[in-house]
Amino acid sequence: MLTDAALENLRPKSKAYKSTDRDGLYAYVSPGGAISFRYDYRFNGRRETLTLGRYGRGGLSLAQARERLFEIKRTIADGVSPALEKQRAKRRLKEAHSFEHVAQRGMDTAPMADSTRNMRRSIFNREVLPQWRTRLLSEITPDDLRAHCKSIVDHGAPATAIHVRDIVKQIYGWAILHGEKIDNPADGVGPASIATFRPRDRSLSPSEIRITLSLLGDVATLPTIRLGLKFILLSMVRKSELQDGTWDEVDFENAVWSIPKARMKRSRPHNVYLSTQMVDILIALKTCAGNSKYLLPSRYDADAPMSRATFNRVTTAIADRAKAKGLPLEPFTVHDLRRTASTLLHEMGFNSDWIEKCLAHEERSSRGVYNKAEFEMQRRHMAQQWSDAVEAWEQGRSFSPVLAPPETGAPRFSPAFSALT
């Protein structure tokens, strides 16, 4: 039986030789002096040899080799060849794909709406790919995913963290469907373990709008971020629509921002008719954007849009500051600003069709199928009234809206009688 002292004293010879231990284990000494633990056995009538590992620093100790031999014998008793399994493991490792290789294909081919794909691609490029680009699929564990999602939540972006988990789940689901023999790490990370959200029923009152805008100037952030948050309140656009917006979509002369269908949630193009206040904000953003194509470029890369988590951090900071000052303002999200505009415009008495068009909502009833009106004139009037109302509340004044556009601005539809004569 071998001992550690005996192993230390083994010396190479002109030919390889064995030094036996107990239970069939032996040390194999090569002519070059390398010592490895091996085991010979018979499996299904054939002789097989398994190398357990090298002896010495960075390899196996004698005690570890004996423990491994116990596991190997149990594998053989279960009807599995350990030598073949070792070969298969080496082959799987050689053929294993990197996370980047599989993830890119999964993101490109998974079925989803264009707007969802664009949003997820942005999150994937920023939060997922840099984290695990060089790892193999088999190397990412539920604990890795959970820890990364927690770090995103800690930076004030719980919704993004949920999307990261969903993206990883989608990528692994695609890989498994196409033959990868791996576990899906997202199955061990429930969405509720990352973040929970309050019901979507929050809208701000005029007094809360005043508090929000008064505290916005106190928050430690860039002036462009302050302007962007106010623009969302005035324009009723979704956060992603503004953050991915580009200057070639904005027509200053006709005061309209035309968002292409590829960036819209429902894959339909959408016009945002601009009030004078919104135009002023866009002029300020254009001045700050320099040569960037984005309305709100990244602070560190002019060729990329701003981070998805930026606005979330600002709304959280506003609520925290209000709480510290004892002001009556409950926490709110960026999406709540859309709901605020919709709620208050309905309470003012504006036409619901105009409001739903501003929100880029499409009615799914038969009436919605046939009603394709843009209500441009009415929406321009309502956008200006809404911006004037917010401006008045910010200054502490009351506001009485004018619900109908001036009659002189009404469109004229005249039949071409000359064509009939």
C-alpha positions in Angstrom: 0.0 0.0 0.0 1.3 3.4 -0.9 2.1 6.2 1.5 2.8 9.9 0.8 6.5 9.3 1.7 6.7 6.4 -0.7 5.1 8.6 -3.5 7.7 11.3 -2.8 10.5 8.8 -3.2 9.3 7.4 -6.6 11.9 8.1 -9.3 11.6 7.8 -13.1 13.2 4.8 -14.9 13.9 4.2 -18.5 10.5 2.6 -18.9 7.2 3.5 -17.3 6.3 1.4 -14.3 3.5 0.9 -11.7 3.5 1.2 -7.9 0.4 -0.4 -6.4 -1.9 0.8 -3.7 -5.0 -0.9 -2.3 -8.3 -1.7 -4.0 -6.7 -1.8 -7.5 -5.4 1.8 -7.4 -1.8 2.3 -8.5 0.6 5.1 -9.2 1.9 5.2 -12.8 5.4 6.7 -13.1 6.4 7.9 -16.6 9.9 8.0 -17.9 9.7 11.8 -17.6 9.0 11.6 -13.9 5.3 12.5 -13.9 3.2 10.5 -11.5 -0.5 9.8 -12.0 -3.1 7.7 -10.3 -4.8 5.0 -12.5 -7.2 2.2 -12.1 -7.7 -0.9 -14.3 -11.1 -2.7 -14.4 -13.3 -4.8 -16.7 -16.5 -3.5 -18.1 -18.9 -5.5 -20.3 -16.1 -8.0 -20.9 -13.5 -5.5 -22.0 -10.5 -4.1 -20.1 -10.5 -0.3 -19.5 -8.0 2.0 -17.8 -9.0 5.2 -16.2 -6.6 8.0 -15.2 -7.9 9.7 -12.0 -5.4 12.6 -12.1 -1.8 13.6 -11.5 -0.1 13.4 -8.2 1.5 16.5 -6.6 0.9 20.2 -6.4 -2.1 21.2 -8.4 -3.2 17.6 -8.7 -4.5 14.9 -6.4 -3.3 13.8 -3.0 -3.2 10.1 -2.2 -6.3 10.5 0.1 -8.2 12.3 -2.7 -7.3 9.6 -5.2 -8.7 6.9 -2.9 -11.9 8.9 -2.4 -12.3 9.3 -6.2 -11.7 5.6 -6.7 -14.7 4.9 -4.3 -17.0 7.0 -6.5 -15.6 5.4 -9.7 -16.4 1.9 -8.4 -20.0 3.0 -7.6 -20.3 4.3 -11.1 -19.2 1.0 -12.5 -21.7 -0.8 -10.3 -24.5 1.4 -11.7 -23.6 0.1 -15.2 -21.7 3.2 -16.5 -18.2 3.1 -17.9 -16.2 5.9 -16.2 -13.6 5.9 -19.0 -16.3 6.5 -21.6 -18.0 9.1 -19.5 -14.6 10.9 -19.2 -14.2 10.9 -23.0 -17.8 12.2 -23.4 -17.2 15.0 -21.0 -14.0 16.0 -22.8 -16.0 16.0 -26.1 -18.8 18.0 -24.7 -16.4 20.6 -23.3 -14.6 20.8 -26.7 -18.0 21.2 -28.5 -19.5 23.5 -25.9 -20.7 26.9 -27.2 -19.9 30.1 -25.5 -22.8 32.1 -24.1 -22.3 34.9 -26.6 -22.4 32.4 -29.6 -25.8 30.9 -28.5 -27.3 34.1 -27.1 -26.8 36.1 -30.3 -28.6 33.5 -32.3 -31.4 33.1 -29.7 -32.0 36.9 -29.6 -32.1 37.1 -33.4 -34.6 34.3 -34.0 -36.9 34.3 -31.0 -40.5 35.3 -31.9 -41.5 38.7 -30.4 -42.8 42.1 -31.5 -40.2 44.5 -33.0 -40.6 47.0 -30.1 -40.0 44.2 -27.6 -37.0 42.9 -29.5 -35.5 46.4 -29.7 -36.0 46.9 -25.9 -34.6 43.4 -25.0 -31.7 43.8 -27.4 -30.8 47.1 -25.7 -30.9 45.4 -22.3 -29.0 42.4 -23.6 -26.2 44.5 -25.0 -25.8 46.5 -21.9 -26.6 44.2 -19.0 -26.3 40.6 -20.2 -23.7 40.1 -22.8 -20.8 42.0 -21.0 -21.4 40.0 -17.9 -21.1 36.5 -19.4 -19.7 37.0 -22.9 -16.8 34.6 -22.6 -18.4 31.9 -20.4 -19.8 28.6 -21.6 -23.5 28.0 -21.2 -22.8 25.4 -18.6 -20.8 27.8 -16.5 -23.7 30.2 -15.6 -25.6 29.2 -12.5 -28.8 30.4 -10.8 -26.6 32.0 -8.1 -24.7 34.0 -10.9 -28.0 35.2 -12.4 -29.5 36.0 -9.0 -26.5 38.0 -7.9 -26.4 40.0 -11.2 -30.1 40.8 -11.0 -29.6 42.0 -7.4 -26.8 44.4 -8.4 -29.1 45.9 -11.1 -31.9 46.3 -8.5 -29.4 48.0 -6.1 -28.7 50.5 -8.9 -32.4 51.4 -9.0 -33.6 49.4 -12.0 -35.8 46.6 -10.8 -37.8 46.3 -14.0 -34.5 46.0 -16.0 -33.5 43.2 -13.6 -36.7 41.3 -14.3 -36.1 41.7 -18.0 -32.5 40.3 -17.6 -33.9 37.2 -16.0 -36.4 36.8 -18.7 -33.8 37.3 -21.5 -31.6 34.6 -19.9 -34.5 32.3 -19.6 -35.4 32.8 -23.3 -31.8 32.3 -24.4 -31.4 29.0 -22.5 -34.8 27.8 -23.6 -33.8 28.4 -27.2 -30.5 26.5 -26.6 -32.2 23.5 -25.0 -34.7 23.4 -27.8 -31.8 23.2 -30.3 -30.1 20.3 -28.5 -27.9 21.7 -25.7 -27.9 19.4 -22.7 -27.9 22.0 -20.0 -30.1 23.3 -17.2 -31.8 26.7 -17.5 -30.4 28.9 -14.7 -33.4 31.2 -14.8 -35.7 28.3 -13.7 -34.0 28.6 -10.3 -34.6 32.4 -10.1 -38.2 33.4 -9.7 -39.2 37.0 -10.7 -40.6 37.6 -7.2 -37.2 36.9 -5.7 -35.8 39.8 -7.8 -38.4 42.5 -7.4 -42.1 43.1 -6.8 -44.1 45.9 -8.1 -47.1 47.8 -6.8 -50.3 47.7 -8.8 -50.3 50.1 -11.8 -52.9 52.6 -10.6 -50.7 55.5 -9.5 -51.3 58.9 -10.9 -50.2 62.3 -9.6 -52.4 65.2 -8.6 -51.7 68.7 -9.7 -50.2 69.5 -6.3 -48.0 66.4 -6.6 -46.9 67.6 -10.1 -45.9 70.9 -8.5 -43.9 69.2 -5.8 -42.2 66.8 -8.3 -41.1 69.6 -10.6 -39.9 71.8 -7.7 -37.8 69.0 -6.3 -36.5 67.9 -9.8 -34.0 70.8 -9.7 -32.6 69.5 -6.4 -31.8 66.0 -7.6 -28.2 65.3 -8.5 -28.4 64.6 -12.2 -27.7 66.1 -15.6 -29.9 69.0 -16.8 -30.8 67.0 -19.8 -32.3 64.2 -17.6 -34.4 66.8 -15.8 -35.7 68.1 -19.1 -36.3 64.5 -20.4 -38.4 63.6 -17.4 -40.5 66.7 -17.8 -40.9 66.0 -21.5 -42.3 62.6 -20.8 -44.9 64.2 -18.6 -45.9 66.7 -21.3 -45.7 64.4 -24.3 -47.1 61.2 -22.7 -44.6 59.0 -24.6 -43.2 55.8 -23.1 -39.7 56.0 -21.5 -38.1 53.8 -24.2 -39.6 55.8 -27.0 -37.9 58.9 -25.7 -34.6 57.2 -24.8 -34.2 55.7 -28.2 -35.5 58.7 -30.0 -33.3 60.2 -32.8 -33.1 63.7 -34.2 -34.0 62.6 -37.7 -37.5 61.9 -36.3 -38.1 65.4 -35.1 -39.6 68.0 -37.5 -39.1 71.4 -35.7 -40.7 73.4 -38.6 -44.0 71.5 -38.3 -43.7 70.8 -34.5 -44.1 67.1 -34.8 -42.0 64.1 -33.7 -42.7 61.1 -35.8 -41.8 57.8 -34.2 -41.4 54.9 -36.6 -43.4 51.7 -36.1 -40.2 49.7 -35.3 -39.8 51.5 -32.0 -43.5 51.5 -31.0 -45.0 48.9 -28.6 -47.8 48.0 -31.0 -45.7 48.3 -34.2 -47.6 51.3 -35.5 -46.0 54.7 -36.4 -46.9 57.4 -34.0 -46.9 61.2 -34.2 -46.3 63.4 -31.1 -47.6 66.9 -31.8 -45.4 69.3 -29.9 -46.5 72.2 -27.7 -44.4 75.3 -27.5 -43.0 74.0 -24.1 -42.1 70.6 -25.7 -40.4 72.4 -28.6 -38.4 74.5 -26.1 -37.3 71.3 -24.3 -36.2 69.7 -27.6 -34.2 72.8 -28.6 -32.4 72.6 -25.2 -31.7 68.9 -25.7 -30.5 69.4 -29.2 -28.1 72.1 -28.0 -26.7 69.6 -25.4 -26.6 66.6 -27.7 -23.9 67.9 -29.9 -23.3 65.6 -32.9 -25.1 62.6 -31.3 -28.1 61.2 -33.3 -29.9 60.6 -30.0 -32.3 63.0 -28.2 -30.7 61.8 -25.0 -27.3 60.3 -25.6 -25.3 58.4 -23.1 -23.2 60.4 -20.7 -20.2 58.3 -21.7 -20.8 57.4 -25.4 -22.5 59.9 -27.8 -23.2 57.0 -30.2 -25.4 55.2 -27.6 -28.7 56.2 -25.9 -28.8 57.0 -22.2 -29.1 54.2 -19.7 -32.6 52.7 -19.1 -32.2 53.0 -15.3 -31.5 56.8 -15.3 -35.0 58.1 -15.1 -35.9 55.4 -12.4 -33.1 56.7 -10.2 -34.4 60.3 -10.6 -38.0 59.5 -9.6 -36.8 57.5 -6.6 -34.5 60.4 -5.6 -37.5 62.8 -5.9 -39.7 60.7 -3.7 -36.9 60.3 -1.1 -36.3 64.0 -1.0 -40.1 64.7 -0.6 -40.2 62.2 2.3 -37.2 63.9 4.0 -38.9 67.3 3.7 -42.2 66.0 4.9 -43.9 66.8 1.6 -47.1 64.9 0.5 -45.6 63.0 -2.5 -45.8 59.2 -2.6 -43.3 57.2 -4.7 -44.0 57.0 -8.4 -42.5 55.5 -11.5 -41.8 57.1 -14.9 -44.7 55.1 -16.4 -47.0 56.8 -13.8 -46.5 60.1 -15.6 -48.3 58.7 -18.7 -51.2 57.6 -16.4 -51.1 61.0 -14.7 -51.6 62.9 -18.0 -54.4 60.5 -19.1 -56.2 60.7 -15.8 -56.1 64.5 -15.5 -57.0 65.1 -19.2 -60.0 62.9 -18.8 -61.0 64.8 -15.6 -60.6 68.1 -17.4 -63.2 66.8 -19.9 -61.1 66.2 -23.1 -62.2 63.7 -25.6 -61.1 60.2 -24.8 -60.3 59.4 -28.4 -57.8 62.3 -28.6 -56.2 61.1 -25.3 -55.9 57.5 -26.4 -54.3 58.6 -29.7 -51.7 60.6 -27.7 -51.0 57.5 -25.6 -50.6 55.5 -28.8 -53.3 53.1 -27.6 -55.4 51.4 -30.3 -59.0 50.4 -29.7 -59.5 46.7 -30.4 -63.2 46.9 -31.0 -64.9 47.0 -34.4 -65.1 50.8 -33.9 -61.3 50.9 -33.5 -60.8 48.9 -36.7 -62.7 51.5 -38.8 -61.7 54.7 -36.9 -58.2 55.6 -38.3 -58.5 59.3 -37.6 -55.4 61.0 -36.3 -57.2 64.0 -34.7 -54.2 66.1 -35.5 -55.8 69.5 -34.9 -57.5 68.4 -31.7 -54.4 66.7 -30.4 -52.3 69.8 -31.1 -54.8 71.9 -29.1 -55.0 69.4 -26.3 -51.1 69.1 -26.1 -50.8 72.9 -25.7 -53.6 73.0 -23.1 -51.9 70.2 -21.1 -48.5 71.9 -21.3 -50.1 75.2 -20.2 -51.8 73.4 -17.3 -48.5 71.8 -16.1 -46.7 75.1 -16.4 -49.5 76.8 -14.3 -49.4 74.1 -11.6 -45.6 74.3 -11.4 -46.0 78.1 -10.7 -48.7 77.5 -8.2 -51.6 78.8 -10.3 -54.9 77.2 -11.1 -55.8 76.5 -14.7 -59.1 76.4 -16.6 -58.7 74.4 -19.9 -60.3 75.3 -23.2 -61.7 71.9 -24.3 -62.3 72.6 -28.0 -59.9 74.0 -30.6 -60.7 77.4 -32.1 -63.3 77.1 -34.9 -61.0 79.0 -37.2 -58.6 76.1 -37.0 -61.1 73.5 -38.1 -60.2 71.5 -41.2 -62.3 72.0 -44.3 -63.6 69.1 -46.4 -65.0 70.4 -49.7 -66.3 68.1 -52.4 -64.7 68.7 -55.8 -67.9 69.8 -57.6 -65.8 70.7 -60.7 -64.9 67.1 -61.1 -68.5 66.1 -61.4 -69.4 68.7 -64.1 
